[in-house]
Amino acid sequence: MWRSDVMHGGALNALLLAAVVLCALSVVTSQHRARKLYIELQKQKELAQQMDVEWGQLQLEQSTWATPARVEKIAARQLQMQLPRNGQVQFIRVEPDGRTHQQP
């Protein structure tokens, strides 16, 4: 009877050992994957920061290109445009019903 208990206990120990080894391998695999994901997260955060800096630079560049003085200068030099005189300006008012009224 004692021998049967030892055999049964040995099988149980082997089963428990296999379960512990599987759990240990699972923990190691999970930690490795978590490290890889963390490294990828850090790379993406750095990329996002670089894109934020570039976005700020592009906004600054756009505001520089679109200044009214610059647009007016290019319109005058390259397109030979000029501001209209008082008599050349006409205002058109559109009523809610769709009718238009021209004002001098």
Secondary structure, DSSP 4 states (H G I P E B T S, - for coil): -HHHHHHHHHHHHHHHHHHHHHHHHHHHHHHHHHHHHHHHHHHHHHHHHHHHHHHHHHHHHHHHHT-HHHHHHHHHHTS---PPPGGG--EEEE-TTS-EEEE-
